Amino acid sequence: MIGTKEDWAETKFETKTIQKNGFNPIWNETFQARVNCPELAFIYFRVRDHAQSGSDMPLGYYVAPFAAIATGN
């Protein structure tokens, strides 16, 4: 996440690798982070394909304003 200096420290969360998750992936994991100024913060999602060979091929990413995330989603 990026935003004010207090929120500037990049908080990183990583889901577990889910085998054979297909084209409509579901992770069902919950993460919590303190955000002091949600009006200026952004959240960055990155999806990778973790191959059995150990390589992580990037599949896509998405950046959204933190304030745009609805409670419970």
Backbone hydrogen bonds, N-H to C=O, Kabsch-Sander energy under -0.5 kcal/mol:
donor,donor_aa,acceptor,acceptor_aa,energy
2,I,42,F,-0.9
7,D,4,T,-0.6
8,W,4,T,-0.9
8,W,5,K,-0.6
11,T,9,A,-0.6
12,K,10,E,-0.6
19,Q,17,T,-0.6
21,N,18,I,-0.7
24,N,21,N,-0.6
40,L,37,C,-1.7
41,A,37,C,-0.7
42,F,2,I,-1.6
43,I,64,A,-3.0
45,F,43,I,-0.5
45,F,62,Y,-3.5
47,V,60,G,-3.1
49,D,57,M,-3.3
50,H,48,R,-0.8
51,A,49,D,-1.0
51,A,55,S,-2.5
54,G,51,A,-2.0
57,M,49,D,-2.2
57,M,55,S,-0.6
59,L,47,V,-3.1
60,G,47,V,-1.6
62,Y,45,F,-2.3
64,A,43,I,-2.4
66,F,41,A,-2.6
67,A,38,P,-0.9
68,A,65,P,-1.7
69,I,66,F,-1.6
73,N,70,A,-2.0
